[in-house]
């Protein structure tokens, strides 16, 4: 499985979906993350101003045996196409950002499903882990996961 920034940040912040995400990762034989997602997780967590959480990023990745994958030329092409088709400014409801497009590309190239929080990737053609349950709160869309089955 490919782990998106949003899933790892959820675990690090102890959000309601954290246990389901951690279990999905634990149950998966393949655990990969784009190098871009790794940097993005660091930027998000480092920006919180919590040095303990900042140190936990690498500890969690190591403890979960997540492999950080380099960007390949094929992924670069896939990411560019993903941005064209699903990115912000494309008119598509998914509105994928730069990091999202690179996670998408790794998922497509590796033929592994993507684990993520939210509904953006669910609006694309990508295979993903779990089924997002959408809730609306103060006009924001927040995704959460129910029971997650991996490897079936």
N, C-alpha and C positions, 0 to 999 in steps of 0.2 A: 504494500500500500504506500501511497505517497501522502506525506503529512504536510498540510498547508499551515502557514503561519497562524491562522486563526485558531486551529485546534490546539497547537502547542501553547499559544498565549492563554487560551482558556484553562489549560491544565496548570500553567504557572500562576495564574491569578486565582485559582480555586473556584472558578465559575461553576454554575449548576451542572453544566455538561462535562465537567472535568473528569469525573469517574468513568463515564461512558467512553470518552475519548481515550483515556488511559487504558481501559480494558480492550478497546478495539485495537490499539497499537500492540498491546501485550499479546493478543491472540493472532496477530498477523505474522506470517513467516518473513515477509518482505517489509522492511521499514526504511523508507528513503525520504529525503527532503532535498529540495533544490538548494544550492548554495545561496541563491537569492533569497529564499525563504528563511534560511539561517540568519543572514544579515538582517532581514526585516524583523525577525523575532528579537534579535539583539537590540535593534533601534527602538522598538516598541517598549521592551522591558527596561532598557537602560534609561529611556525617557521618563520612566515612572519615578526616578529618583531613589529607588530602593536598592542599595548595593547588595543586599542579601539575595533578592530576586534576580539581580543581574548575574551574580555568580551561579545561580541555580540553572541558568540556561544551558550551559555546557554540561553540568552535572546530570541534568535530566536527559539530555540527548545521549550521553554516554550510558546512563543507567537503562535507557530504553533501547539501546543498540540501534539507534537511528543513524544511517549512513548519509553523509552529506555528499550530494552528487554535483559534479562540475557541469557547467553549461556546455552543451555540444552544439556544433553548427546546425544539426537537425532540429534541436530544441529551439534554437534562436529563430529558425524559419517558422516553426510551429507557433511559437510565442507571438511572432509578428502577425501571423494569420489570425491567431486568437484575438489579438487586440483589434485587428481590422473588423472581425466578425462580432466580437462580444465586448470589446473594450469601451471605456468611457469615450464619448464622442462618436461612437459608431451608431448610436440610436437604439442599440439593443438594451433590454432591461437588465441584463447581467452586470453591465458596467464594470468589467474586470479592470483592475489596476495593473501596473507593471509587474509586481510580485505575483499577483494572481495568474497572469499570463505565463510566467515561467513555471509555476507549479502545474498549471494546465499542460504545458509542453512536456514536462517530465512524465506526467501521468500518461499522456498519449504515447510518447516514445517508448516508455517501459511497459505499456499495456497493463498498468496497475491502477486500481481505483484510488480516488482521492478522498482523504478525510479532511473535512472542513467544517467551520461553523458559519451559519448564515444561509442565505438562499441564492447568492450570486451564481455559484457553480451549478446549482440545480437547474438553472435557467439555460444552461449550455448543453452541449451534446456529450459531455464527459461522464464516464462511469464513476460513481461515487459510493462511498461506504455509508450505509444507514439511510434513513429517510428523514429529511428535515421537517420538523413540526414548526410552523410559523406562528408567532404570536405578535400582536401589535401593541406597542406601548408608546405613548406620546408621539405618535406618528412615525416611530422608527420600527423597522422590521428586525426582529431578533430571532435567530434560528436556534433551535435546540434539538437534541437527538433523543429518540426513544431507544428501544432495545436495538443494539447494534450487533449484527452477525457478520463475521468476516470469514472469508475462505469457503463459503458455500457455493 
